[in-house]
Amino acid sequence: QVHLVESGGGLVQAGGSLRLSCVASGSIFSINAMGWYRQAPGKQRELVATITNGGGTNYADSVKGRFTISRDNAKNTVSLQMNRLKPEDTAVYCCMLAGSRVYWGQGTQVTVSS
């Protein structure tokens, strides 16, 4: 069993910054990629950013240039630095680990006020 625990969410004004972190623990035999998805009320879950073992990154167009994903392979952690936040970034942000299967964290709320 793999457990993902996120931290770092909260309330911030538009233009502000937050940093999310996710720690993976448990029976981790292989990791292909880690990343972040988000789901706003009434909307489908969408990709925010992913990072592979080799450091390759992929971002949603809506966050390019504002968000940066990083990873510590030795510690099985993934972080998301979010700058210049907008009200439309408000969502529950979930950590994802793609290994033998895909695992999800419980999520952390990010609220951006205008």
ABEGO torsion letter per residue (X at the ends): XBBBBBBGBEBBBBGBBBBBBBBBBEBBABBABBBBBBBBBGBBBBBABBBBAAGBBBBBAAABGABBBBBBAAAGBBBBBBBGBBAAABBBBBBBBBBABBBBBAEBBBBBBX
